[in-house]
Structure formats: C-alpha cells, structure tokens
C-alpha cells in the first residue's frame, strides 16, 4: 500500500468474520489487503497471501559471513601476518579460534535480522493514514480490522459488500479522506 492510497477500513467483531471477509475478498480478486488483530489468527497469513519471509536465510548468511570472517581474520593474524612460535605450539590454534567465531556468528546474525526487520517493515515510517482512524486502538484489544484498497469505481459497491460480510463499522482512510 502506498502512503496516500485511499482504502476502506472495516471493523469486525470476531476472527472468523475477518477471515471469511479476507478469503472472500481474495477470491473476488482484491489485492493489497492488510489486517490488524489483537492476537494471531490462524490462517490469516495464508488468506492474505503474504509472501514467505526471506529473513531466516539472510540471518543464516549473515551469521556464516560473520563466523567465517572471524576465523579468517584470526588465521591471517596468527599464522600469516604475525606468527609467534611459543613452545612449539601450532600457529593455527583452532580451539582458541572457536569462541570468538561463535560470538561473531551470533552477533552478525542478530544484526542482519534487525536490519532486515527494519527494511522489510519500512521503518522508520512516521505516519500511516490508517492510524488516523479514531478506533484503530481497538485492534490491540477487541476488534479485527481489514483494510482494502479503494478506487472511485468500486467505492459504494465495496462498502455494501463489506457490510454484507459482517463489518460493524467502515471508515475511509488515506488519500483525501
């Protein structure tokens, strides 16, 4: 959803009515749906057709890069750049290289996860038109909200259709609302 795109925000009383409305909207070809619920609703992510997250793969690659980079840096510094032979011990002491590499693996995976979260969610975003609606705080307690994109051709028909699906309240948000 673009920042200024108008839409209808529908408020539902139960997760079942929200889920039914989302499934019906998707079957009618509506795209770009968004939903807010006070708790996770089973099947809602599939009904909204959300793409699978690539964040776990990014975190794995970030962790591997951090760990292998740390091992390479330790090997280079201890064996190639400044080898110190103390008591005939091997220069590449892999047991000593393990803890720092593990710590850097975890640190880099966590940092990539945080950066991915911020980028994927579009943060920092200072304003969302949906949040101007006075009843938006109900989504954190007892309401189930659905946003559908709106254009001038389907405004009244979409409003009537959402009311027939069990919406208790509708509000136009975004655009020139």
C-alpha positions as CSV (number, residue, x, y, z in Angstrom):
1,X,0.0,0.0,0.0
2,X,1.4,3.4,-0.9
3,X,1.3,6.0,1.8
4,X,-1.5,8.1,0.2
5,X,-3.6,5.3,-1.4
6,X,-7.2,5.5,-0.2
7,X,-8.9,2.5,1.2
8,X,-11.7,1.2,3.4
9,X,-11.0,0.1,6.9
10,X,-13.6,-2.4,8.1
11,X,-14.0,-3.4,11.7
12,X,-15.1,-7.0,12.5
13,X,-16.2,-8.5,15.9
14,X,-14.7,-12.0,15.5
15,X,-11.7,-13.5,13.9
16,X,-14.0,-15.9,11.9
17,X,-15.8,-13.0,10.2
18,X,-12.5,-11.3,9.4
19,X,-11.1,-14.5,8.0
20,X,-14.2,-15.0,5.9
21,X,-14.1,-11.5,4.6
22,X,-10.4,-11.8,3.7
23,X,-11.0,-15.1,1.9
24,X,-14.0,-13.7,0.0
25,X,-12.1,-10.6,-0.9
26,X,-9.1,-12.6,-2.3
27,X,-11.5,-14.8,-4.2
28,X,-13.0,-11.7,-5.8
29,X,-9.6,-10.5,-6.9
30,X,-8.8,-7.9,-4.3
31,X,-5.1,-7.5,-3.7
32,X,-3.1,-5.4,-1.3
33,X,-5.2,-6.3,1.8
34,X,-3.9,-5.6,5.3
35,X,-5.3,-6.8,8.6
36,X,-4.8,-5.9,12.3
37,X,-5.8,-8.2,15.1
38,X,-5.3,-8.2,18.9
39,X,-3.8,-11.7,18.7
40,X,-2.6,-14.1,16.0
41,X,-5.4,-15.5,13.9
42,X,-4.8,-19.0,12.5
43,X,-5.0,-19.0,8.7
44,X,-4.9,-15.2,8.3
45,X,-1.4,-15.0,6.8
46,X,-2.4,-17.7,4.2
47,X,-5.6,-15.9,3.4
48,X,-3.8,-12.6,2.9
49,X,-1.4,-14.4,0.6
50,X,1.6,-12.9,2.4
51,X,4.9,-13.9,0.8
52,X,7.2,-16.2,2.8
53,X,9.9,-14.4,4.7
54,X,13.5,-14.4,3.5
55,X,14.7,-13.1,6.8
56,X,15.9,-16.6,8.1
57,X,18.0,-17.1,5.0
58,X,19.5,-13.6,5.4
59,X,20.3,-14.2,9.0
60,X,21.9,-17.6,8.2
61,X,24.1,-15.9,5.5
62,X,25.0,-13.0,7.9
63,X,25.9,-15.5,10.6
64,X,28.0,-17.6,8.3
65,X,29.8,-14.5,7.0
66,X,30.5,-13.2,10.5
67,X,31.8,-16.6,11.7
68,X,33.9,-17.4,8.7
69,X,35.2,-13.8,8.5
70,X,36.3,-14.0,12.1
71,X,38.0,-17.4,11.6
72,X,39.8,-16.0,8.5
73,X,40.9,-12.9,10.4
74,X,42.3,-14.9,13.3
75,X,44.0,-17.3,11.0
76,X,45.6,-14.5,9.0
77,X,46.8,-12.6,12.1
78,X,48.1,-15.7,13.9
79,X,49.6,-17.7,11.0
80,X,50.4,-15.3,8.2
81,X,50.9,-11.7,9.4
82,X,52.4,-12.2,12.9
83,X,53.4,-15.8,13.6
84,X,54.7,-16.3,17.1
85,X,56.1,-19.8,17.9
86,X,55.8,-20.3,21.6
87,X,56.9,-23.6,23.0
88,X,56.4,-25.4,19.7
89,X,52.6,-25.0,19.8
90,X,50.8,-24.9,16.4
91,X,50.2,-21.4,15.0
92,X,46.6,-22.2,14.0
93,X,45.0,-22.9,17.4
94,X,41.5,-23.9,16.3
95,X,40.2,-24.4,19.8
96,X,41.1,-20.9,20.7
97,X,39.6,-19.5,17.5
98,X,36.2,-21.1,18.2
99,X,34.6,-18.9,20.9
100,X,35.3,-15.6,19.1
101,X,33.9,-17.1,15.8
102,X,30.8,-18.3,17.6
103,X,30.2,-14.9,19.2
104,X,30.6,-13.1,15.9
105,X,28.3,-15.6,14.2
106,X,25.6,-14.8,16.7
107,X,26.2,-11.0,16.6
108,X,26.2,-10.8,12.8
109,X,23.1,-13.0,12.5
110,X,21.3,-10.8,15.0
111,X,22.4,-7.5,13.3
112,X,21.3,-8.8,9.9
113,X,17.9,-9.8,11.5
114,X,17.4,-6.4,13.0
115,X,18.4,-4.6,9.8
116,X,16.1,-7.0,7.8
117,X,13.2,-6.3,10.1
118,X,13.7,-2.5,9.8
119,X,14.0,-2.7,6.0
120,X,11.1,-5.1,5.5
121,X,8.7,-3.2,7.7
122,X,9.6,0.1,6.1
123,X,10.7,1.7,9.4
124,X,11.0,4.4,10.4
125,X,7.7,5.4,9.0
126,X,6.4,8.4,10.8
127,X,2.8,8.3,9.6
128,X,0.3,5.8,8.3
129,X,-3.1,7.0,7.2
130,X,-4.9,4.0,8.7
131,X,-3.7,5.1,12.2
132,X,-5.7,8.4,11.9
133,X,-8.9,6.5,12.4
134,X,-10.2,7.0,16.0
135,X,-11.0,3.3,16.5
136,X,-7.6,2.0,15.4
137,X,-6.6,1.3,19.1
138,X,-9.3,-1.3,19.2
139,X,-7.1,-3.6,17.1
140,X,-5.0,-4.1,20.2
141,X,-7.9,-5.2,22.4
142,X,-11.1,-6.5,20.9
143,X,-11.5,-5.6,17.2
144,X,-10.4,-7.2,14.0
145,X,-9.6,-4.7,11.2
146,X,-9.3,-5.2,7.5
147,X,-8.0,-2.5,5.0
148,X,-8.9,-2.8,1.3
149,X,-7.7,-0.5,-1.4
150,X,-10.3,1.7,-2.8
151,X,-10.8,3.4,-6.1
152,X,-13.6,5.6,-7.3
153,X,-15.3,3.0,-9.4
154,X,-15.9,0.4,-6.6
155,X,-16.5,2.7,-3.6
156,X,-20.2,2.1,-2.8
157,X,-20.2,-1.5,-4.0
158,X,-17.2,-2.3,-1.8
159,X,-18.8,-0.6,1.2
160,X,-22.0,-2.6,0.7
161,X,-20.1,-5.8,0.2
162,X,-18.1,-5.4,3.4
163,X,-21.2,-4.7,5.4
164,X,-22.8,-7.9,4.0
165,X,-19.7,-9.8,5.2
166,X,-20.2,-8.7,8.8
167,X,-18.3,-5.5,9.1
168,X,-19.8,-3.5,12.1
169,X,-18.1,-0.2,11.1
170,X,-16.5,1.2,7.9
171,X,-14.2,4.2,7.6
172,X,-12.5,5.6,4.5
173,X,-8.8,6.2,5.2
174,X,-5.9,7.5,3.2
175,X,-5.9,9.6,0.1
176,X,-8.1,12.7,0.6
177,X,-10.1,11.2,3.5
